Amino acid sequence: MAEQYSEFMVFELDDNGERIQLDITEDEFREDNGTNLLHPEQVAVIVKEGLRRIFIWKGSKSPVRKRFISSRVANKLQTELVKEAAFHRCKIVSVDQGDEPSEFLDAFRFESMEVQERMADMRYVRNIEKDTTRAKGKVVDSSSKKEEKKEEYYSPALEELKRQGHDISAASASSQPSTTTSRPTTRPSTSRYRKAKRLNTEEIIEKIIQNELPENYKRQNLIIEKQLFGATSKTTNVFGEDVEEIDWEKVLKLPNGVHTLKNYIFRIYCNIKRANVIGIEILKSTNESGKTPQIEKTSVDISEIEGKVEEKILEIDPPEDYYRQNLIVGQKLYGYILKKVEVLGDEQEEEEWTRVKNIPKEIIMLDDHLFRIYFNNSTKEIDAVEILQKGSRKGKIINDKEKAETKEEKKGEEESKNESKQKSEEKIEEAKQKSSKGRNLPSIPSNN
């Protein structure tokens, strides 16, 4: 089953040491100083990729076994995120309830969580988890029932009072060591955050092919994470009749290098809540009179460039007369940001590529773009999909600015018209009221 990675994730550990991803946002996690999720018996692994940190949160009464396993789980997750999700290598930080490091508190704007109870000895498993008879080397005879002798309490002061003839029953009762039964602590339930069953590859494919195709188009391929899928036709004979079935299977033999696709439609399927790309649908035109779909292998080679895939691609120039609009690496969607920075009184523009955190729609259809697909023949995967737009970025920025200004002007004109209309209507109404007040109609004489 495909793991859905995101920049913020929380995992809890079950009794077998398996990690369970919780369906919780960072804002939900921060509520009430984290107490909606974190409790004294909890061990949680929290990923905050923006800070390049994996926090292991350990409650004050959490089982030693889970504490021990959590380190192994965090190390495994650290490796997975680098290899499979192209994350930065995150530093693992241990966080003990009541003794939280400042970087953990600052990361989520928490205050240190008060510790009301601790385990008697953190080095050992709780007594309830031990077999006390084996620990002391006793042999238990299940057939014999031995009555436990009540422990006596001796006080020299009370004995002296007794010899003097005082009634010590009340004093004796008050002198006995008191045993208080602590109220059971209620811990927050994580059931509402338990992640619903994640969509596996088959479910994602099923979700994609359920959508209707645009007129005069057919599905050519699907991309799920970094895997390419193609349609396979299978014919089965059922009671003498041939029945054709279409299965979508992983393409094992991929082309090598970087290929451009022109005059294709790409439909991109997203998980809005997690800001992830779950699948890409490649559609090819069947209309012979329309634009001919083209696939070309390019001379682009990123193997010699150092860095992560997205960093390598950004070092390459887009094709002539095109600019880079977006970049998809696995499930991550990257976008372009133009920043204006003032340097010694002069305003300069700087380009920055960053992960898109707010995806507007679940399905985004692109029908007038050029696409570059980066195949990696050694890993049998697709490293990235680059989305390119005709024209120049500067021209688009100017065009968007002009459109925004035109829209604002039209809005201003419309508001001015409405205001003039409203004033005109108010004047007419005012004139009517004055007219009705100024008229002195003669009274009708009575017949009586």
HELIX and SHEET records of a PDB file:
HELIX    1   1 GLU A   26  ARG A   30  1                                   5    
HELIX    2   2 GLU A   31  GLY A   34  5                                   4    
HELIX    3   3 GLU A   49  LEU A   51  5                                   3    
HELIX    4   4 VAL A   64  LYS A   83  1                                  20    
HELIX    5   5 SER A  102  PHE A  108  1                                   7    
HELIX    6   6 ASN A  127  GLU A  129  5                                   3    
HELIX    7   7 THR A  132  ALA A  135  1                                   4    
HELIX    8   8 PRO A  156  ARG A  163  1                                   8    
HELIX    9   9 SER A  169  SER A  175  1                                   7    
HELIX   10  10 SER A  191  TYR A  193  5                                   3    
HELIX   11  11 THR A  201  ILE A  209  1                                   9    
HELIX   12  12 VAL A  309  LEU A  314  1                                   6    
HELIX   13  13 ARG A  393  GLY A  438  1                                  46    
SHEET    1   A 5 ARG A  19  LEU A  22  0                                        
SHEET    2   A 5 PHE A   8  LEU A  13 -1                                        
SHEET    3   A 5 VAL A  43  LYS A  48 -1                                        
SHEET    4   A 5 ARG A  53  LYS A  58 -1                                        
SHEET    5   A 5 LYS A  91  ASP A  96  1                                        
SHEET    1   B 6 GLU A 241  LYS A 250  0                                        
SHEET    2   B 6 GLN A 227  VAL A 238 -1                                        
SHEET    3   B 6 TYR A 217  ILE A 224 -1                                        
SHEET    4   B 6 ASN A 276  SER A 285 -1                                        
SHEET    5   B 6 ILE A 265  ASN A 271 -1                                        
SHEET    6   B 6 ILE A 363  LEU A 366 -1                                        
SHEET    1   C 7 GLN A 294  LYS A 297  0                                        
SHEET    2   C 7 GLY A 257  LYS A 262 -1                                        
SHEET    3   C 7 HIS A 369  ASN A 376 -1                                        
SHEET    4   C 7 GLU A 381  LYS A 390 -1                                        
SHEET    5   C 7 TYR A 322  VAL A 329 -1                                        
SHEET    6   C 7 LYS A 332  VAL A 343 -1                                        
SHEET    7   C 7 ASP A 346  ARG A 355 -1                                        
END                                                                             
